[in-house]
Amino acid sequence: MSRQSAGRSGAIRSVGYDPTTKALLVICESADAYRYAGVPKEVYDGLLAAPSREQFVRESIEGRYPREKYPCMMVGEDV
């Protein structure tokens, strides 16, 4: 079974974090977005400080936290 990770689908364009729900959002250059649940703030801080965000996601987040993928949307597309 092949599993595409956020790091393999392209460079990370931006990240966001909600400390209340411990949800991490990773948006890739491909415009795909990944939401990881239950991520401690320390992990998010580590992501921000990492020399390679893509490598950090692969090594410290992928497979450790539940993930939902949101397919890309074009800028300006009606929702």
C-alpha positions as MATLAB code, in Angstrom:
seq = 'MSRQSAGRSGAIRSVGYDPTTKALLVICESADAYRYAGVPKEVYDGLLAAPSREQFVRESIEGRYPREKYPCMMVGEDV';
ca = [
       0.000    0.000    0.000;
       1.503    3.302   -1.059;
       1.035    6.286    1.167;
       1.821    9.766   -0.016;
       3.148   12.036    2.689;
       2.914   15.794    2.873;
       6.646   15.959    2.329;
       6.524   13.876   -0.836;
       3.674   15.795   -2.429;
       5.711   18.986   -2.571;
       7.390   21.580   -0.476;
       5.493   22.945    2.489;
       4.068   26.379    1.770;
       2.668   27.133    5.213;
       1.722   25.619    8.544;
      -0.781   26.552   11.206;
      -1.648   25.300   14.657;
      -4.656   25.503   16.951;
      -3.516   24.946   20.574;
      -7.101   24.483   21.775;
      -7.781   21.463   19.546;
      -4.089   20.519   19.035;
      -4.694   20.484   15.288;
      -1.776   21.055   12.928;
      -2.477   22.201    9.378;
       0.194   21.727    6.712;
      -0.344   23.313    3.287;
       1.920   22.146    0.475;
       3.050   24.004   -2.641;
       0.696   21.668   -4.541;
      -2.109   23.366   -2.537;
      -3.039   20.063   -0.892;
      -3.643   20.508    2.824;
      -3.151   17.995    5.617;
      -4.683   18.256    9.085;
      -3.045   16.280   11.879;
      -4.974   15.733   15.122;
      -3.624   15.603   18.672;
      -0.270   17.256   17.948;
       1.381   18.693   21.093;
       2.533   22.317   20.936;
       6.138   21.165   21.471;
       5.959   19.234   18.181;
       4.607   22.310   16.376;
       7.412   24.418   17.882;
       9.907   21.815   16.664;
       8.422   22.017   13.177;
       8.830   25.796   13.125;
      12.453   25.508   14.253;
      13.386   22.641   11.911;
      15.906   23.330    9.126;
      13.701   21.216    6.807;
       9.982   21.268    7.513;
       9.387   18.487    4.986;
      11.879   16.190    6.737;
      10.445   17.044   10.164;
       6.929   16.140    8.992;
       8.167   12.833    7.550;
      10.181   11.886   10.630;
       8.195   13.319   13.554;
       4.566   13.672   12.456;
       3.688   11.213    9.661;
       2.268    8.004   11.080;
       2.229    9.318   14.651;
      -0.899   11.466   14.478;
      -4.231   10.908   12.695;
      -4.281   12.737    9.363;
      -6.950   14.057    7.028;
      -6.135   15.215    3.518;
      -7.949   18.078    1.873;
      -7.478   18.173   -1.922;
      -6.164   21.315   -3.512;
      -8.429   24.181   -4.441;
      -7.684   26.874   -6.928;
      -7.368   30.372   -5.516;
     -10.655   32.166   -5.993;
     -12.616   28.964   -6.592;
     -16.159   29.026   -5.243;
     -16.694   26.700   -2.317;
];
